[in-house]
Amino acid sequence: MPFSPAIARALSAAVGSLAAKDRARRLQFRDAGHGYDAFGMHPDFVALADALTSPIYKGYFRVRSYGAEHLPAYGPAIVAANHSGTLPLDGVMLWSDIINHTDPPRNPRAVADYFVSTLPVISTLFARCGVVTGSRGNARALLEAGEILMLFPEGVPGIGKPFSSRYQLQEWRVGHVELAIRHQAPVVPVGIVGAEEQMPQLARIPMPRSSPLPYLPVPATPLPLPVRYHIHYGEPIRFDREFEPHDADDPELVQQAALRVRDAVQELIRRGLEQREGIFR
């Protein structure tokens, strides 16, 4: 019952704005024949997530978006962004930004680390909203269906880095580029500025191997600070026009292509930091 679409629909109708209700009505969605898509997503839960995150997006973090016209209106694509902030609120804000700046609204499918699928209750709610576990099969099926994948190539090390390393990209994984080449999808680089200062991390408490969480963060503040987010989209990198699908089997080529995405994200971060007037502005 807690995961009933009817309840999600009623809640989103009660708390959602007119704009959020309109986005829910026009959301691109592929029903697998039972009201959900093949991964358990339901539009009523997406509408509820949109309604609940909108006040945070607009009122708390006051997100400013730049270059959203680079997001494709249809067809497969991969959004690759930097990751930071102790808690993955940057992923929520990027998700909200994409829904707000695509017409008709597109629900970016966030690719989560393996441990997310082991979390009780949360994993089910995330799936209802469109989050998927990062397996090759999931990514292949979504791209072949023309969906947008939202990935953070730094993974957990991105949000777990110390404050002294803010805006310094961590190890840049290459899987997003392999997928882009293999499934002929453009990559849209994204630089997120602001999240690094939202919740400085003092320390990390290691968790036992049996725990679904890699560690517990010890933040400097009990709640995220009301920093202003700046989300910068770059021009799509069209690996689909440069390479054939079989080129994804060449590790050196994939590595070099991933570095191009990394450099594009780093440049967007640099420009974003240069342009902003302050952490809260």
C-alpha positions in Angstrom: 0.0 0.0 0.0 2.8 2.6 0.7 3.9 2.1 -2.9 0.4 2.5 -4.4 0.3 4.7 -7.5 -3.1 6.0 -6.2 -1.5 7.4 -3.1 1.4 8.9 -5.1 -1.2 10.5 -7.4 -3.2 11.9 -4.6 -0.1 13.3 -2.8 1.3 14.9 -6.0 -2.1 16.5 -6.7 -2.2 17.9 -3.2 1.4 19.4 -3.0 2.4 19.8 -6.7 2.3 23.1 -8.5 0.3 23.6 -11.7 3.6 23.3 -13.7 4.5 20.0 -12.0 1.0 18.7 -12.8 1.4 19.7 -16.4 4.8 18.0 -16.6 3.4 14.8 -15.2 0.6 14.8 -17.8 3.1 15.2 -20.6 5.9 13.0 -19.3 7.4 10.6 -21.8 6.6 7.1 -20.5 6.7 3.5 -21.9 4.1 1.3 -20.2 5.2 -2.3 -20.2 1.5 -3.3 -20.1 0.8 -3.2 -16.3 1.1 0.5 -15.6 4.8 0.4 -14.9 7.7 0.4 -17.3 10.1 -2.5 -17.5 12.2 -1.3 -14.6 9.3 -0.5 -12.2 9.0 3.2 -12.9 5.5 4.7 -12.6 4.6 8.2 -13.8 2.6 9.0 -10.6 5.7 8.5 -8.6 7.7 10.6 -11.0 5.1 13.3 -10.6 5.3 13.0 -6.8 9.1 13.3 -6.8 8.8 16.3 -9.1 6.3 18.0 -6.7 8.4 17.3 -3.6 11.7 18.4 -5.1 10.5 21.5 -6.8 10.5 23.7 -3.6 14.0 22.5 -2.9 15.1 23.1 -6.5 13.5 26.6 -6.8 13.4 27.9 -3.2 16.3 26.3 -1.3 19.1 25.8 -3.7 17.7 28.3 -6.2 19.1 26.4 -9.2 20.3 28.3 -12.2 20.5 26.4 -15.5 22.8 27.2 -18.4 22.9 25.6 -21.8 19.9 23.2 -21.3 19.2 23.6 -25.0 21.9 21.0 -25.5 19.7 18.3 -24.0 18.2 16.3 -26.9 14.4 16.4 -27.1 14.2 12.8 -28.1 16.4 9.7 -28.6 19.1 8.1 -26.5 21.6 10.2 -24.7 24.0 10.1 -21.8 24.3 13.0 -19.3 27.7 12.8 -17.6 28.3 15.2 -14.6 30.7 15.8 -11.8 29.6 14.5 -8.3 30.0 16.1 -4.9 28.4 17.3 -1.7 28.5 14.4 0.9 24.9 13.6 0.1 23.9 13.0 -3.5 21.6 16.1 -3.7 23.4 17.2 -6.8 21.8 14.2 -8.6 18.4 15.2 -7.4 18.9 18.8 -8.6 20.2 17.6 -11.9 17.2 15.3 -12.3 14.8 18.1 -11.5 16.6 20.5 -13.8 16.4 18.1 -16.8 12.6 17.5 -16.2 12.1 21.3 -16.0 14.1 22.1 -19.2 12.9 19.4 -21.6 9.7 19.7 -23.7 8.0 17.3 -23.6 9.4 16.5 -20.2 12.0 13.7 -20.1 12.7 11.7 -17.0 16.4 11.1 -16.9 17.2 7.6 -15.7 19.7 8.0 -12.9 22.2 5.1 -12.8 22.9 4.3 -9.1 25.8 2.4 -7.5 25.2 -1.2 -6.7 24.5 -0.7 -2.9 21.4 1.5 -3.6 19.5 -1.6 -4.8 20.1 -3.3 -1.4 18.5 -0.5 0.7 15.1 -1.4 2.0 12.2 0.8 1.1 14.4 3.4 -0.5 15.4 1.1 -3.4 11.7 0.5 -4.3 10.9 4.2 -4.1 13.8 5.0 -6.3 12.8 2.4 -8.8 9.3 3.8 -9.0 10.8 7.2 -9.8 13.1 5.8 -12.6 16.4 5.1 -10.9 18.1 1.9 -12.2 21.1 -0.2 -11.0 24.2 0.3 -13.1 24.4 -2.9 -15.0 25.2 -3.2 -18.7 21.9 -4.9 -19.4 19.9 -2.1 -17.9 21.9 0.6 -19.7 21.6 -1.2 -23.0 17.8 -1.6 -22.7 17.2 2.0 -21.7 19.4 3.4 -24.5 17.8 1.1 -27.1 14.4 2.5 -25.9 15.6 6.0 -26.5 16.0 7.1 -22.9 18.4 9.6 -21.3 20.8 8.1 -18.8 22.2 10.3 -16.0 25.6 9.2 -14.8 28.3 10.4 -12.5 31.6 8.8 -13.7 33.3 9.6 -10.4 30.8 7.5 -8.5 30.9 7.5 -4.6 34.5 8.9 -4.4 33.1 12.1 -5.9 30.7 12.8 -3.1 33.1 11.5 -0.5 36.1 13.6 -1.2 37.3 16.1 1.5 36.5 19.8 1.3 40.1 20.6 0.4 39.6 18.6 -2.8 36.5 20.4 -3.9 36.0 20.8 -7.7 38.9 18.4 -8.3 37.5 15.5 -10.4 38.3 12.1 -8.9 39.0 9.0 -11.0 36.9 9.2 -14.1 35.4 5.9 -15.0 35.0 5.1 -18.7 31.8 3.0 -18.8 29.6 5.9 -20.0 31.7 6.4 -23.1 31.8 2.7 -23.8 28.0 2.7 -23.7 27.8 5.9 -25.8 29.9 4.3 -28.6 28.3 0.9 -28.4 24.8 2.2 -28.5 25.5 5.3 -30.7 24.3 7.9 -28.2 25.6 11.5 -27.7 27.2 12.4 -24.4 26.1 15.7 -22.8 28.8 16.9 -20.4 27.6 18.7 -17.3 29.4 20.9 -14.7 27.6 21.4 -11.4 28.9 24.3 -9.3 27.6 24.8 -5.7 27.2 21.3 -4.4 30.7 21.1 -3.1 30.0 23.7 -0.5 26.5 22.4 0.6 27.8 20.1 3.3 31.5 20.0 4.0 32.7 16.6 5.2 34.8 16.3 8.3 35.4 12.6 8.3 34.1 9.2 7.2 33.2 6.2 9.4 34.0 2.9 7.6 31.2 0.4 7.6 31.5 -3.3 7.9 31.6 -5.3 4.6 28.2 -6.7 5.4 26.7 -3.2 5.4 25.0 -1.9 2.2 26.6 1.5 2.7 30.3 2.0 2.0 30.7 4.5 4.8 28.9 7.0 7.0 29.9 10.6 6.4 30.5 13.0 9.3 29.4 16.4 7.9 30.4 19.8 9.3 26.7 21.0 9.3 23.6 19.1 10.4 21.7 20.1 7.2 22.9 21.1 3.7 23.6 24.8 3.5 21.3 26.9 1.1 24.0 27.4 -1.5 23.0 28.4 -5.0 23.4 25.6 -7.6 24.7 26.4 -11.1 24.2 23.7 -13.6 26.1 24.1 -16.9 25.4 21.9 -19.9 28.0 21.6 -22.7 27.5 20.8 -26.3 26.8 17.1 -26.9 29.9 15.1 -27.8 28.9 13.0 -30.8 30.9 9.8 -30.5 28.1 8.2 -32.5 29.3 10.2 -35.5 33.0 9.4 -35.0 33.0 5.7 -34.1 31.3 2.5 -35.0 29.7 0.3 -32.3 32.6 -2.2 -32.4 35.0 0.6 -31.5 33.7 0.2 -27.9 35.8 -2.9 -27.7 39.0 -0.9 -28.0 40.1 0.0 -24.4 42.6 2.6 -25.5 40.1 4.4 -27.7 37.5 4.3 -25.0 40.0 5.7 -22.4 40.9 8.6 -24.7 37.2 9.3 -25.4 36.4 9.4 -21.7 39.2 11.9 -21.1 37.5 14.2 -23.6 34.3 14.0 -21.6 36.3 14.6 -18.4 38.0 17.6 -19.9 34.7 19.0 -21.1 33.2 18.7 -17.6 36.3 20.2 -16.0 36.0 23.2 -18.3 32.4 23.7 -17.5 33.2 23.7 -13.8 36.1 26.2 -14.4 33.8 28.5 -16.3 31.0 28.1 -13.7 33.3 29.0 -10.8 34.6 32.0 -12.7 31.2 33.3 -13.4 29.5 32.9 -10.0 29.5 35.8 -7.7 29.6 33.9 -4.4 28.6 30.6 -2.8 25.1 31.8 -2.0 24.5 33.9 -5.1 
